[in-house]
Amino acid sequence: MRISELSQRTGVSARALRYYDQCELLHPQRQPNQYRDYDESCVDRVGQIQSLLDLGFTIATIRLIIPCTTSDPQKLRRCPRTRVALYDQLDAIDRKLAALTRIRTRVSDTLHATMDDAADGVGQDILGESAT
C-alpha cells in the first residue's frame, strides 16, 4: 500500500511515517518509481509505535524495544531490554510526578498567601475548601 493509504488507515501523518522509515522502525519495499510500498504488517507496526510513544518512550528507545513487540500493540514479550526500558520510564514518570507535586504545593501555598480571612470565596473550591 502507498504511504497515503497507510496514513489514512493508521491516523498517522505521512511525514511521521517517513520519519519512522528513516529511523528504521518501518521497512517498506521500494517500487521501481521509488515510492514506498508498505505491506499489511506495517499497520500493526505503526500501532505498536504509537502505543509506545503514548507511554512516553522516545524513538531511540522504541528502536531498542520494537523487536520485543507482539502482534498485540498493548503487550511486549519478555526480554531484558524491554524491562530495562520500562523501569527507566517508570523512574522518569516518578521524577516528573515529584516535580509536579512540588510545583503544585508552591502554587497552592502562594494562593493561600494571597487570601485573607475575609476572602470572597473565589478559588477556594479549587483548594478543596468551602466558601463558608
N, C-alpha and C positions, 0 to 999 in steps of 0.2 A: 504494500500500500504506500501511497505517497505521503509526504510529511503533512500535507493539509488534512488528509483523512485521519491520520494518527492524532493530530492536534484536535480535530473535532471529536473523535471518539474518547479521548482522554481528558479533554478540557485544559490541556497544557499548550501554551503558545508554541508556534513553530520555532521561534527564537530559542525558547528553553530547550526544545527537543534537539536543536542543532548544538546547543551548549552541552547537553548530555552526551551527544555523539562525540563532540570534541574532547570531553572528559573520559571517554571510553566506557560510559555507562550503558550506551546502546551501541549495537553493532549492525547497522543496516547494510544491505548489499548495495552496490552501485550499479545502476543501469548504464547502458552504453553512452547515454547522454549525460552521465554523471549525476543524475537525480538519485536521491536516496530511495531505497526500496525497503520498507520495513515489513517484517513478517508478523504474524498474529501474536507471537510471543512478546513482541515489543509493547503491546497494550498492557499486558501483565507487568512487564518490567517497569514501565512508566508508573503504574500504580504502586509498585514497591518503592520506587524512588520518591514519589510524592508522600507516601506513608512515612518514610524515614526522614524526609525534610520536615514533615509535620511534627515529628518527635524532636526536632531541633538539631538533627545531625547536619554537619557540613557536607558538601560534595566530596571533599577529600576523605572524610570518614566513611561516607557511603561507598566510595570506591573500594575501601578495605573490607567492608562487611557484605557487599552485594553478593559475593559468591556464597554466602551463608543463607541467602533468602530461599524461601519455598514458594510454591505456587500461590499460597495464601499471603497477600501483602501485609497482613497483620501479624504474621508469625515468622520467626527466624529459626533456622536449625541451630543446634548447639555446636558452637565452635569457639575456640578461645578468643579470637579477635572480636567476635560479637559481644561476648561477656565483658571484655575489657572496655569496649566502646560504650556499652550500656552503663557500666559502673561509672565511667568518666562522665557520661551525660547526666546521670543522677547526681553526681557530685556538683556539676555545673549548675543544675537546677537548684540544688540546696543552697549554693552560694548566692544565686540570684534571689531566692526567696528570703534569705537572711538580709541581703541588702535592701530589698523592698520593704521588709518588716522594719528595718531601721529608719528608712525614709518615711514610712507611714507614721511611725512613732514621732518623728520630728515634726511632721506636718500637723499631727494631732496636738502635740504639745504647743506648737505655735498658735494653732486655732484656739486652744484653751486660754492661752495668754492674752488673746485679743478680746476675749469675752469678759464682761464684768458681771457682777451679781445681778444686775437688773437687765440682763440680756433679753433681747426681743424674741428669742426662740429660733431665730434663723440659723439653720445649720446644725442645731442640736440633735435632730433626728439622725444625722449622719454619724454622730458620735455615739449613738445608741442611748441618748438621754432624752427624757421627756421635757417638754416645754414648760411644765408646771413645777 
